[in-house]
Each structure stands twice: as structure tokens, then as C-alpha cells.
């Protein structure tokens, strides 16, 4: 009788764990182990999957191991049409079990912007870690940049989206 009860309880927990909260599914793979390299992104707040204390930390290698998107687009801050590669912000929030409705993105210079979770698409924006196939330095708006495929839709070419396109990204706080 006991094994049946435990199995039934675990099935109930699995159903609860796959419920969508704040637009994000909690039935995701665990966050990667603590970074072995220098952490470049810190995620905290209303998250259920952590790897260092109460936050999820990522180095370049652990970010690059996440699902990725690549697109080529012009920006108002670069010349030409660079190719950006990164993890979709929505997928990253799912990986850490985000349960909030808003994510505050904070840059190394403390510039911060709130992004509603319900504004995220499966493929945009991305947290770009490569430009033209290479990592990029703080001098070049790195090491991380929230980027939208601006050329793909007029919806991505407005002051609101440009304001959310935060470079030198360091922290995401889910509220």
C-alpha cells in the first residue's frame, strides 16, 4: 500500500510541477551545475532552480549549452548586419523555473529595465553571447546583450524595444 501511495503522490507532484505560472512552464530541465568559469550572468528572484545559493549563475559555457537562436539583423548601435547567437530569454527563464510576471534586466553600469514576461516570444529576444560567431568584450557591449531581430518586424523597431535591448547584461531578477 505504501509504494502505491508514494507513486500516486509523486504523480500528483509531477502534474503540479508542469503547471504554467506567469506564462512560464515549471516542467523544465534543472539549471546547469555551478559555473566552472567566471560567472557572467546571475539570475535571482522568483526562481525555483538555483545552482549557487539563492540564484542561478551562468558562465559562457553553461549559457552556450542552453537552447540557442541565431539571427542576422541591423541595430542602431552597430555597423552592418551582425549575426547574433544566444539563448532565448524565455527559454532561459524557463530553465531557472521563473514564476514571476516581470524580469528586471541589469547591466554592469547598473542600467536597469523591466521586461514583462508575457512580452517574450519563443525565439526573441535572445541573451546574445556571440556576435558573428565570437564572444564579445565589455568594450563591445558584452559579454551579454539582450537583442531582438529588429529587421524581422516593425514590432521590434520602437523605443520600448530599443530600451529593453540592454547590453553588458549582468543580472536578471524575476519578480
N, C-alpha and C positions, 0 to 999 in steps of 0.2 A: 504494500500500500504506500509506503513512504517513497520509493522511487517514482511511482506514478504521480504522486503529489508534487514532488520536486520537478519532474519533467513538465507537468502541466503548468506549474508556476513559472518555469523558465520560458515556456512558450508564450505565456502572458506577458512576460517582460520583453520578449522579442517583438511582440505586437506593439507594446508601448514604445519601445525604442525606435520603431520605424515611423512613428507619428511625425508629421511635419509641424515644426514650431517656428513661427516668424518667417515662414516661407522657405525654411531650410530643413532638409531631412536629417535626422539624427542617426540613421542607419548607414553610417559611413565607416570606412576603414579607420583604424586608430591612427593618430598623428604619428609621424616618424619618431624614432628614438631621439634623445637629446643630440644636438648637433656635435659633430666631432671637429668641425672647423669653426671659424669665427661666426657667431650668430649675426645675421643681417636683418632679420625680421622677428619681431616679438608680437605675439597675439595674446590679448588678455580680455578680461571682462566676462561676459555671459557665454562661456565656452565650457564644454564638458570633457574634451580631450586635451590634456596637458602633457608636457614632457619635461618641464623644469619648473618646479614649484607650482604656482597657480597660473602659469602661462605656457603657451606653445612657442618654442623657439625654432627657427629655421636658419640653416646656413645655405649657401648657394647649392650645394649638392642635394640637400633634402628638398629644396624648392624645385630643383630640376627633376627630381624623381616623381613629382606630382603630375597629374594630367596637364597637358600643355596645349596652348593655341599659338599659332604663328600667323601674322598678317603683315602686309606692307601698306603703309599709309603715310601721307604727309602730316606734318604737325606745324603749328605756328612757332615752335621752338627749335626746329631742326631744319637743315637744308636737305633738299631732295626728298626721296621717299624711302626712309629706312624700313627694314624688316624687324619687327618686334616679336620676341618669343617670351612666353611667360605662362604662369598658371592663372586660369580664370579666377577672379576674385570670389565668385560664387562657389566654385569648387574648393577653394582654399578655406572658406568659411565652413563649408560642409565637412571638410576633413577635420576641423577642430571642434565640430559639434556646436557651432554657434546657435544660440537660441534667441538672440535679440532681433530688434527691428531696424537698428541703425548701427553702422560701423563708423568709428571716427578714425580717419587715417591721419597719421602724424609724421611729418618729415624731420630730418636731422636738425633743421633750423627751427623746430617747434611750430612750423606752419601746420595747421590742422583744419580738416574739412569733414563734415558729416555726410555720409552716403547712405541713403535708405536701402535696406536690403531688398525691398521689392522693386528697386530700380535696376537690379543686376540681371543680366542675361546669362545663359549658359556659357557663352563664348566671349562676353565683353562686360566690363573691362577686364583686362589682364593685369597681373602684377608682373611686369616685364623684368626679366633678369638678363636678357640678351638683346643687343641691338646688332643687326647684321651678323648674327651668329657668335658674337663675342660679349663677354661680360663688360660692364662699363663702370667707370670710376665716379666718385663723388663730383669730380670736376665736370664730368659729362652727364650729370643728372642721375647718377647711380648711387648705390648699386641696384636700387629697385625704383620702378616708375609705374604708377597706375596709368595705363594707356587704353584708349578706345580706338576702334578702327574708324577714325574720323572720315576718311574718304568713302566709306561704305554707305553712309546715310547722313542726310541733313540733320537727323535727330542727334547726331554726335558733334555737330558743329554749332555750339551755342555757349554762351558764357557760363551757364550752370555746369555743363560737362567739362569745359576747359578748367573751371575751378576745382573740379574733382580729379583732375589729371595731375596728381601730386607726384613730383619727383623727389629723389633722395628719401623715399619712403623708409621709415624705420619701425613704426608701430601701428597696429590695428587694435582698437578697443571696441568690443562688441557691447552694445547697450540694449 
